[in-house]
């Protein structure tokens, strides 16, 4: 799959395409909420604190176009690539929680 230009990259490098979609409001949350399995549109909207239907549709279309999410008989679900990305996001979540604890304990400010 080749990609065109996205925010931050005129070349459409895959990492920049991924960061572009994941950086859009609600994209990460949608992937995160689908971690337990399929959700209907309404259930996904509720899980995402009532994101507007228009935004949810737009984000789902983008995630489907990239092959990260699909629509199955029981609702929206992560594809194999979406699951793989989800595992990496879970690793990042664990790292972020550990980092937050160290930062709070050490009084680090990042400067």
N, CA, C and O atoms as a MOPAC input file, in Angstrom:
PM7 MOZYME 1SCF
protein

 N      0.85400 1    -1.17100 1     0.00000 1
 C      0.00000 1     0.00000 1     0.00000 1
 C      0.90000 1     1.23400 1     0.00000 1
 O      1.83100 1     1.32500 1     0.80000 1
 N      0.62800 1     2.16800 1    -0.88200 1
 C      1.37700 1     3.41500 1    -0.87700 1
 C      0.47800 1     4.51600 1    -0.34300 1
 O     -0.74300 1     4.48500 1    -0.49600 1
 N      1.11300 1     5.48200 1     0.28400 1
 C      0.37800 1     6.56700 1     0.92500 1
 C      0.80000 1     7.88800 1     0.31400 1
 O      1.92300 1     8.04000 1    -0.16500 1
 N     -0.10700 1     8.82600 1     0.34000 1
 C      0.18900 1    10.16300 1    -0.12700 1
 C      0.61000 1    11.04600 1     1.03200 1
 O      0.75700 1    10.56800 1     2.15700 1
 N      0.80200 1    12.30500 1     0.77400 1
 C      1.21000 1    13.23700 1     1.81400 1
 C      0.19400 1    13.30900 1     2.95600 1
 O     -1.01400 1    13.21300 1     2.74100 1
 N      0.70700 1    13.47900 1     4.16100 1
 C     -0.10800 1    13.64700 1     5.36400 1
 C      0.51000 1    14.76200 1     6.19300 1
 O      1.57600 1    15.28000 1     5.86000 1
 N     -0.16600 1    15.12400 1     7.26700 1
 C      0.40300 1    16.14100 1     8.15400 1
 C      1.78900 1    15.69500 1     8.58700 1
 O      1.96300 1    14.56400 1     9.04000 1
 N      2.76500 1    16.56200 1     8.45300 1
 C      4.11200 1    16.27500 1     8.92100 1
 C      4.98300 1    15.52300 1     7.93600 1
 O      6.15200 1    15.27400 1     8.23000 1
 N      4.45300 1    15.14700 1     6.76700 1
 C      5.24800 1    14.39300 1     5.80600 1
 C      4.69400 1    14.59400 1     4.40300 1
 O      3.53700 1    14.28100 1     4.12200 1
 N      5.53500 1    15.11500 1     3.53900 1
 C      5.12000 1    15.23700 1     2.13900 1
 C      5.32800 1    13.93100 1     1.39500 1
 O      4.80000 1    13.75300 1     0.29800 1
 N      6.10100 1    13.00400 1     1.98300 1
 C      6.40900 1    11.74500 1     1.31400 1
 C      5.41000 1    10.64400 1     1.61800 1
 O      5.38700 1     9.63400 1     0.91400 1
 N      4.58500 1    10.80500 1     2.64400 1
 C      3.63700 1     9.76900 1     3.00900 1
 C      4.29500 1     8.54700 1     3.62000 1
 O      3.81600 1     7.42600 1     3.44700 1
 N      5.40500 1     8.76400 1     4.34400 1
 C      6.07100 1     7.63700 1     5.01600 1
 C      5.07000 1     6.94100 1     5.92700 1
 O      4.30400 1     7.61200 1     6.61800 1
 N      5.05700 1     5.60500 1     5.94600 1
 C      4.06900 1     4.85600 1     6.72600 1
 C      3.96800 1     5.28800 1     8.19200 1
 O      2.86100 1     5.37200 1     8.72400 1
 N      5.07600 1     5.56000 1     8.84700 1
 C      5.01400 1     5.96700 1    10.25600 1
 C      4.28900 1     7.29700 1    10.39800 1
 O      3.56300 1     7.51100 1    11.37000 1
 N      4.48200 1     8.18900 1     9.43300 1
 C      3.81900 1     9.48500 1     9.49000 1
 C      2.32900 1     9.34500 1     9.19800 1
 O      1.51400 1    10.05600 1     9.78500 1
 N      1.97100 1     8.44100 1     8.30300 1
 C      0.56200 1     8.18300 1     8.01800 1
 C     -0.10900 1     7.64700 1     9.28100 1
 O     -1.20500 1     8.07700 1     9.63900 1
 N      0.56100 1     6.69800 1     9.95700 1
 C      0.01600 1     6.14100 1    11.18700 1
 C     -0.12300 1     7.21300 1    12.25800 1
 O     -1.16800 1     7.31800 1    12.90000 1
 N      0.92600 1     8.01200 1    12.45400 1
 C      0.84700 1     9.08100 1    13.45600 1
 C     -0.24200 1    10.08600 1    13.10500 1
 O     -0.91500 1    10.61300 1    13.99100 1
 N     -0.41700 1    10.35200 1    11.81200 1
 C     -1.44600 1    11.29900 1    11.39500 1
 C     -2.82900 1    10.80900 1    11.81100 1
 O     -3.58700 1    11.56200 1    12.42000 1
 N     -3.16800 1     9.57100 1    11.49600 1
 C     -4.50400 1     9.07500 1    11.85200 1
 C     -4.63600 1     8.89000 1    13.35900 1
 O     -5.68000 1     9.21700 1    13.92400 1
 N     -3.61300 1     8.37800 1    14.01700 1
 C     -3.71500 1     8.17500 1    15.46100 1
 C     -3.73700 1     9.49300 1    16.21700 1
 O     -4.22700 1     9.56100 1    17.34400 1
 N     -3.20600 1    10.54100 1    15.59600 1
 C     -3.19400 1    11.84800 1    16.23200 1
 C     -4.51000 1    12.60000 1    16.10700 1
 O     -4.70200 1    13.63700 1    16.74200 1
 N     -5.40700 1    12.08300 1    15.29700 1
 C     -6.70800 1    12.73300 1    15.15900 1
 C     -7.59600 1    12.33600 1    16.32900 1
 O     -7.62100 1    11.18300 1    16.75900 1
 N     -8.30800 1    13.30700 1    16.81600 1
 C     -9.15400 1    13.09600 1    17.98700 1
 C    -10.04700 1    11.87200 1    17.80400 1
 O    -10.68700 1    11.71600 1    16.76400 1
 N    -10.09000 1    11.03200 1    18.78300 1
 C    -10.91700 1     9.84100 1    18.90500 1
 C    -10.33400 1     8.58900 1    18.25600 1
 O    -10.79200 1     7.48900 1    18.56800 1
 N     -9.35500 1     8.70300 1    17.37800 1
 C     -8.83200 1     7.51200 1    16.70600 1
 C     -8.24500 1     6.50900 1    17.68700 1
 O     -8.59700 1     5.32900 1    17.65700 1
 N     -7.35700 1     6.96800 1    18.55200 1
 C     -6.76600 1     6.06600 1    19.54800 1
 C     -7.82800 1     5.50700 1    20.47500 1
 O     -7.80200 1     4.32500 1    20.81900 1
 N     -8.74700 1     6.34200 1    20.87200 1
 C     -9.80500 1     5.89200 1    21.78100 1
 C    -10.64100 1     4.79200 1    21.14500 1
 O    -11.00000 1     3.82300 1    21.81400 1
 N    -10.95200 1     4.92700 1    19.87500 1
 C    -11.72400 1     3.90100 1    19.17200 1
 C    -10.96000 1     2.57900 1    19.17200 1
 O    -11.51500 1     1.53500 1    19.51600 1
 N     -9.69300 1     2.63000 1    18.78800 1
 C     -8.88100 1     1.40500 1    18.80200 1
 C     -8.81500 1     0.80500 1    20.19700 1
 O     -8.90500 1    -0.41200 1    20.36000 1
 N     -8.66000 1     1.65400 1    21.19900 1
 C     -8.56600 1     1.19300 1    22.58200 1
 C     -9.86500 1     0.52400 1    23.02300 1
 O     -9.83000 1    -0.53900 1    23.64200 1
 N    -10.98800 1     1.12000 1    22.72000 1
 C    -12.28000 1     0.57900 1    23.15300 1
 C    -12.62000 1    -0.73700 1    22.46300 1
 O    -13.42200 1    -1.51600 1    22.97800 1
 N    -12.02600 1    -0.99000 1    21.31500 1
 C    -12.27500 1    -2.24800 1    20.61200 1
 C    -11.35700 1    -3.37600 1    21.08100 1
 O    -11.36300 1    -4.45900 1    20.49600 1
 N    -10.57600 1    -3.13700 1    22.12100 1
 C     -9.61400 1    -4.13900 1    22.58200 1
 C    -10.27500 1    -5.39600 1    23.13900 1
 O     -9.66600 1    -6.46500 1    23.10900 1
 N    -11.48500 1    -5.29800 1    23.64000 1
 C    -12.16800 1    -6.45800 1    24.22000 1
 C    -13.00500 1    -7.23100 1    23.21100 1
 O    -13.54000 1    -8.29300 1    23.52900 1
 N    -13.12000 1    -6.70600 1    22.00600 1
 C    -13.91100 1    -7.37600 1    20.98200 1
 C    -14.83900 1    -6.41300 1    20.28900 1
 O    -14.79600 1    -5.20700 1    20.52900 1
 N    -15.69000 1    -6.95900 1    19.41600 1
 C    -16.56100 1    -6.11600 1    18.58300 1
 C    -17.54200 1    -5.28500 1    19.40100 1
 O    -18.00900 1    -5.69300 1    20.46400 1
 N    -17.83400 1    -4.10900 1    18.86500 1
 C    -18.85100 1    -3.23000 1    19.43400 1
 C    -19.71300 1    -2.68400 1    18.30900 1
 O    -19.21000 1    -2.35300 1    17.23500 1
 N    -21.00100 1    -2.59100 1    18.55700 1
 C    -21.88100 1    -1.94400 1    17.60200 1
 C    -21.55400 1    -0.45700 1    17.56700 1
 O    -20.86100 1     0.05500 1    18.44700 1
 N    -22.04700 1     0.22200 1    16.56200 1
 C    -21.80000 1     1.66200 1    16.44700 1
 C    -22.26000 1     2.37800 1    17.72000 1
 O    -21.53100 1     3.20500 1    18.26700 1
 N    -23.46700 1     2.06100 1    18.18700 1
 C    -24.01000 1     2.71000 1    19.37900 1
 C    -23.16600 1     2.40200 1    20.62300 1
 O    -22.88100 1     3.29700 1    21.42000 1
 N    -22.76700 1     1.13500 1    20.78600 1
 C    -21.95400 1     0.75200 1    21.94600 1
 C    -20.58500 1     1.42500 1    21.88700 1
 O    -20.05300 1     1.84600 1    22.91400 1
 N    -20.02200 1     1.52600 1    20.69700 1
 C    -18.73100 1     2.18800 1    20.54300 1
 C    -18.86200 1     3.67200 1    20.84000 1
 O    -17.99500 1     4.25900 1    21.48600 1
 N    -19.92800 1     4.27000 1    20.37600 1
 C    -20.16900 1     5.69200 1    20.65900 1
 C    -20.31000 1     5.92400 1    22.15700 1
 O    -19.75000 1     6.88300 1    22.68900 1
 N    -21.05300 1     5.05400 1    22.84400 1
 C    -21.19600 1     5.16700 1    24.30300 1
 C    -19.85100 1     4.97800 1    25.00200 1
 O    -19.53300 1     5.70200 1    25.94600 1
 N    -19.06100 1     4.00500 1    24.54100 1
 C    -17.75300 1     3.74300 1    25.14500 1
 C    -16.80800 1     4.92800 1    24.96000 1
 O    -15.89700 1     5.14300 1    25.76000 1
 N    -17.03800 1     5.68600 1    23.90300 1
 C    -16.20700 1     6.86300 1    23.61700 1
 C    -16.85300 1     8.14200 1    24.15800 1
 O    -16.68000 1     9.22200 1    23.59300 1
 N    -17.58100 1     8.00900 1    25.23000 1
 C    -18.16900 1     9.17200 1    25.90900 1
 C    -19.04300 1    10.02700 1    24.99900 1
 O    -19.05700 1    11.25300 1    25.11200 1
 N    -19.76600 1     9.37700 1    24.10200 1
 C    -20.71800 1    10.10700 1    23.29300 1
 C    -20.12100 1    10.94500 1    22.18600 1
 O    -20.65800 1    12.00200 1    21.85600 1
 N    -19.00100 1    10.48700 1    21.59500 1
 C    -18.44000 1    11.17600 1    20.43300 1
 C    -19.56300 1    11.37100 1    19.41400 1
 O    -20.46500 1    10.53900 1    19.31700 1
 N    -19.51100 1    12.44700 1    18.66700 1
 C    -20.58000 1    12.70000 1    17.70700 1
 C    -20.59400 1    11.59900 1    16.64900 1
 O    -19.54200 1    11.07100 1    16.28700 1
 N    -21.77300 1    11.25400 1    16.15600 1
 C    -21.86700 1    10.21300 1    15.12400 1
 C    -21.06100 1    10.55100 1    13.87000 1
 O    -20.47500 1     9.66600 1    13.24700 1
 N    -21.03500 1    11.81100 1    13.51000 1
 C    -20.29200 1    12.22500 1    12.31800 1
 C    -18.79900 1    11.97000 1    12.48100 1
 O    -18.15400 1    11.42200 1    11.58700 1
 N    -18.25900 1    12.36700 1    13.62100 1
 C    -16.83100 1    12.16100 1    13.87500 1
 C    -16.52700 1    10.67000 1    13.96600 1
 O    -15.53300 1    10.20500 1    13.40900 1
 N    -17.37500 1     9.92000 1    14.66400 1
 C    -17.15300 1     8.48500 1    14.78900 1
 C    -17.16200 1     7.82400 1    13.41200 1
 O    -16.30000 1     6.99300 1    13.12400 1
 N    -18.10600 1     8.17200 1    12.57600 1
 C    -18.13700 1     7.63100 1    11.21500 1
 C    -16.88200 1     7.97300 1    10.42900 1
 O    -16.33300 1     7.12500 1     9.72600 1
 N    -16.43000 1     9.21000 1    10.54600 1
 C    -15.23100 1     9.65200 1     9.83400 1
 C    -14.00700 1     8.87900 1    10.29700 1
 O    -13.21300 1     8.41600 1     9.47900 1
 N    -13.85300 1     8.73900 1    11.61800 1
 C    -12.69100 1     8.01500 1    12.15400 1
 C    -12.75400 1     6.53200 1    11.80400 1
 O    -11.73500 1     5.93500 1    11.45800 1
 N    -13.92900 1     5.93700 1    11.88900 1
 C    -14.06500 1     4.52300 1    11.53500 1
 C    -13.72700 1     4.30000 1    10.06200 1
 O    -13.08100 1     3.31200 1     9.71500 1
 N    -14.15900 1     5.20800 1     9.20500 1
 C    -13.83600 1     5.07400 1     7.77900 1
 C    -12.32900 1     5.12600 1     7.57600 1
 O    -11.78100 1     4.30900 1     6.83500 1
 N    -11.65300 1     6.06300 1     8.21400 1
 C    -10.19600 1     6.17800 1     8.06700 1
 C     -9.49800 1     4.93100 1     8.60000 1
 O     -8.57400 1     4.42100 1     7.96700 1
 N     -9.93300 1     4.43400 1     9.75900 1
 C     -9.31900 1     3.23800 1    10.34200 1
 C     -9.60400 1     2.00700 1     9.48200 1
 O     -8.76200 1     1.11600 1     9.37700 1
 N    -10.77600 1     1.95500 1     8.87300 1
 C    -11.09800 1     0.84600 1     7.95600 1
 C    -10.26400 1     0.94900 1     6.69000 1
 O     -9.75200 1    -0.05800 1     6.20100 1
 N    -10.12200 1     2.15300 1     6.15600 1
 C     -9.31600 1     2.34600 1     4.94300 1
 C     -7.86700 1     1.91500 1     5.15100 1
 O     -7.21600 1     1.44600 1     4.21700 1
 N     -7.36600 1     2.07300 1     6.36700 1
 C     -5.98900 1     1.67100 1     6.68200 1
 C     -5.88800 1     0.20500 1     7.10400 1
 O     -4.79600 1    -0.28800 1     7.38700 1
 N     -7.02100 1    -0.48700 1     7.14600 1
 C     -6.99900 1    -1.90300 1     7.48600 1
 C     -6.80200 1    -2.20300 1     8.95300 1
 O     -6.34900 1    -3.29000 1     9.31000 1
 N     -7.14000 1    -1.24500 1     9.81600 1
 C     -6.97500 1    -1.44300 1    11.25800 1
 C     -8.27200 1    -1.86500 1    11.93600 1
 O     -8.25100 1    -2.49600 1    12.99300 1
 N     -9.38400 1    -1.52000 1    11.33300 1
 C    -10.71600 1    -1.81700 1    11.87900 1
 C    -11.57700 1    -2.34000 1    10.72900 1
 O    -11.38500 1    -1.95500 1     9.57600 1
 N    -12.51200 1    -3.20700 1    11.04800 1
 C    -13.45300 1    -3.69800 1    10.05100 1
 C    -14.83100 1    -3.79400 1    10.69200 1
 O    -14.96800 1    -3.70600 1    11.91200 1
 N    -15.83100 1    -3.97300 1     9.86900 1
 C    -17.19500 1    -4.15300 1    10.34900 1
 C    -17.57300 1    -5.60900 1    10.13300 1
 O    -17.62300 1    -6.08800 1     9.00000 1
 N    -17.84000 1    -6.30800 1    11.23200 1
 C    -18.23700 1    -7.70400 1    11.17000 1
 C    -19.69800 1    -7.85200 1    11.54300 1
 O    -20.39200 1    -6.85500 1    11.74200 1
 N    -20.17100 1    -9.08300 1    11.63900 1
 C    -21.58600 1    -9.31900 1    11.94500 1
 C    -21.99300 1    -8.84300 1    13.34300 1
 O    -23.17300 1    -8.59100 1    13.58800 1
 N    -21.02800 1    -8.71900 1    14.25900 1
 C    -21.32700 1    -8.29400 1    15.62800 1
 C    -20.91100 1    -6.85800 1    15.91400 1
 O    -20.96900 1    -6.41000 1    17.05900 1
 N    -20.49400 1    -6.13800 1    14.88500 1
 C    -20.09800 1    -4.75100 1    15.07700 1
 C    -18.68500 1    -4.49500 1    14.58800 1
 O    -18.11200 1    -5.30100 1    13.85600 1
 N    -18.13500 1    -3.37400 1    14.99500 1
 C    -16.79100 1    -2.99400 1    14.59200 1
 C    -15.78200 1    -3.75800 1    15.43700 1
 O    -15.98500 1    -3.97800 1    16.63100 1
 N    -14.68500 1    -4.15800 1    14.78800 1
 C    -13.63800 1    -4.89500 1    15.48300 1
 C    -12.29500 1    -4.55800 1    14.86400 1
 O    -12.20800 1    -4.08500 1    13.73000 1
 N    -11.25300 1    -4.81300 1    15.63700 1
 C     -9.91100 1    -4.60600 1    15.12900 1
 C     -9.53600 1    -5.77400 1    14.22200 1
 O     -9.84500 1    -6.92900 1    14.51500 1
 N     -8.87200 1    -5.45700 1    13.12900 1
 C     -8.35200 1    -6.48400 1    12.22800 1
 C     -7.09300 1    -7.07600 1    12.85800 1
 O     -6.70200 1    -6.67800 1    13.95500 1
 N     -6.46200 1    -8.01800 1    12.17300 1
 C     -5.20400 1    -8.58500 1    12.66800 1
 C     -4.16100 1    -7.47100 1    12.83700 1
 O     -3.44300 1    -7.43900 1    13.83700 1
 N     -4.08000 1    -6.56200 1    11.86000 1
 C     -3.15000 1    -5.43300 1    11.99900 1
 C     -3.56400 1    -4.51800 1    13.14400 1
 O     -2.71600 1    -3.99400 1    13.86600 1
 N     -4.86300 1    -4.32700 1    13.30500 1
 C     -5.36000 1    -3.51400 1    14.41500 1
 C     -5.03800 1    -4.14600 1    15.75200 1
 O     -4.70900 1    -3.44100 1    16.70600 1
 N     -5.12900 1    -5.47900 1    15.83800 1
 C     -4.76900 1    -6.19400 1    17.06800 1
 C     -3.28300 1    -6.05000 1    17.35500 1
 O     -2.88400 1    -5.81300 1    18.49500 1
 N     -2.46600 1    -6.19500 1    16.31800 1
 C     -1.01900 1    -6.04600 1    16.48200 1
 C     -0.68900 1    -4.64100 1    16.98500 1
 O      0.10400 1    -4.47800 1    17.91300 1
 N     -1.29300 1    -3.64300 1    16.37500 1
 C     -1.08700 1    -2.27000 1    16.82500 1
 C     -1.58900 1    -2.10700 1    18.25500 1
 O     -0.94800 1    -1.43700 1    19.06500 1
 N     -2.72700 1    -2.71100 1    18.56800 1
 C     -3.27000 1    -2.63400 1    19.92400 1
 C     -2.32700 1    -3.19200 1    20.96400 1
 O     -2.21200 1    -2.63900 1    22.05800 1
 N     -1.64000 1    -4.29300 1    20.63800 1
 C     -0.65700 1    -4.85800 1    21.57200 1
 C      0.48500 1    -3.87500 1    21.79600 1
 O      0.96200 1    -3.71800 1    22.92000 1
 N      0.91300 1    -3.23000 1    20.75000 1
 C      1.99000 1    -2.23800 1    20.87600 1
 C      1.51900 1    -1.01400 1    21.66600 1
 O      2.29100 1    -0.42300 1    22.42200 1
 N      0.25700 1    -0.64000 1    21.48700 1
 C     -0.29200 1     0.46700 1    22.27200 1
 C     -0.40200 1     0.08100 1    23.74600 1
 O     -0.18900 1     0.92000 1    24.62100 1
 N     -0.73100 1    -1.18000 1    24.03000 1
 C     -0.79700 1    -1.64900 1    25.41000 1
 C      0.59300 1    -1.59300 1    26.04300 1
 O      0.72700 1    -1.22900 1    27.21200 1
 N      1.63300 1    -1.95400 1    25.27600 1
 C      3.01200 1    -1.82800 1    25.77400 1
 C      3.32700 1    -0.37000 1    26.08200 1
 O      3.93200 1    -0.06300 1    27.10900 1
 N      2.92000 1     0.51400 1    25.20100 1
 C      3.15100 1     1.93900 1    25.39600 1
 C      2.37800 1     2.44200 1    26.61500 1
 O      2.87700 1     3.28900 1    27.35600 1
 N      1.17000 1     1.93000 1    26.82700 1
 C      0.37800 1     2.29300 1    28.00000 1
 C      1.10100 1     1.87600 1    29.28500 1
 O      1.16900 1     2.64700 1    30.24200 1
 N      1.64100 1     0.64900 1    29.29800 1
 C      2.39200 1     0.19700 1    30.48400 1
 C      3.60200 1     1.08900 1    30.72500 1
 O      3.88500 1     1.47000 1    31.86100 1
 N      4.31900 1     1.42300 1    29.64700 1
 C      5.47300 1     2.29500 1    29.78600 1
 C      5.05100 1     3.65900 1    30.32800 1
 O      5.70200 1     4.19800 1    31.22300 1
 N      3.96900 1     4.21700 1    29.79500 1
 C      3.50600 1     5.54300 1    30.21900 1
 C      3.10800 1     5.53800 1    31.69300 1
 O      3.39700 1     6.49400 1    32.41200 1
 N      2.45000 1     4.47400 1    32.15200 1
 C      2.08000 1     4.38700 1    33.56400 1
 C      3.31100 1     4.31100 1    34.44800 1
 O      3.36600 1     4.96000 1    35.49200 1
 N      4.29600 1     3.52800 1    34.04100 1
 C      5.55200 1     3.43400 1    34.79900 1
 C      6.27500 1     4.77800 1    34.81300 1
 O      6.78300 1     5.20700 1    35.84900 1
 N      6.31800 1     5.42700 1    33.67400 1
 C      6.94800 1     6.74200 1    33.56200 1
 C      6.25100 1     7.76000 1    34.45600 1
 O      6.91000 1     8.55400 1    35.12800 1
 N      4.92000 1     7.73900 1    34.46700 1
 C      4.16000 1     8.67100 1    35.29800 1
 C      4.45800 1     8.43400 1    36.77800 1
 O      4.60200 1     9.38700 1    37.54400 1
 N      4.55100 1     7.17100 1    37.17600 1
 C      4.88100 1     6.86200 1    38.57200 1
 C      6.27900 1     7.35600 1    38.92300 1
 O      6.47700 1     7.95300 1    39.98200 1
 N      7.25100 1     7.11100 1    38.04200 1
 C      8.62200 1     7.58100 1    38.29300 1
 C      8.66400 1     9.09800 1    38.35000 1
 O      9.34200 1     9.67400 1    39.20100 1
 N      7.95000 1     9.73600 1    37.45700 1
 C      7.94000 1    11.19600 1    37.41100 1
 C      7.35300 1    11.76900 1    38.68700 1
 O      7.87200 1    12.74000 1    39.23700 1
 N      6.25900 1    11.16200 1    39.16100 1
 C      5.62700 1    11.63600 1    40.39800 1
 C      6.51500 1    11.36900 1    41.60200 1
 O      6.60900 1    12.20300 1    42.50300 1
 N      7.16800 1    10.20900 1    41.62300 1
 C      8.02100 1     9.83000 1    42.75600 1
 C      9.30300 1    10.64300 1    42.78000 1
 O      9.73600 1    11.10000 1    43.83800 1
 N      9.91000 1    10.82100 1    41.61200 1
 C     11.19300 1    11.53100 1    41.53100 1
 C     11.02400 1    13.03900 1    41.48000 1
 O     11.99400 1    13.78300 1    41.63200 1
 N      9.80800 1    13.48800 1    41.26800 1
 C      9.58600 1    14.91800 1    41.11600 1
 C     10.17200 1    15.44900 1    39.82000 1
 O     10.42000 1    16.64700 1    39.69100 1
 N     10.39300 1    14.55700 1    38.85900 1
 C     10.97500 1    14.96500 1    37.58300 1
 C      9.98000 1    15.84000 1    36.82500 1
 O      8.76800 1    15.64000 1    36.89800 1
 N     10.51600 1    16.80200 1    36.10700 1
 C      9.67000 1    17.70700 1    35.34300 1
 C      9.91000 1    17.56900 1    33.84300 1
 O      9.21800 1    18.19800 1    33.04300 1
 N     10.87000 1    16.76400 1    33.46600 1
 C     11.15200 1    16.61400 1    32.04600 1
 C     12.08800 1    17.67500 1    31.51800 1
 O     12.38500 1    17.68600 1    30.32400 1
 N     12.56600 1    18.57100 1    32.37200 1
 C     13.50700 1    19.60800 1    31.93600 1
 C     14.92800 1    19.16600 1    32.12400 1
 O     15.85400 1    19.91400 1    31.80900 1

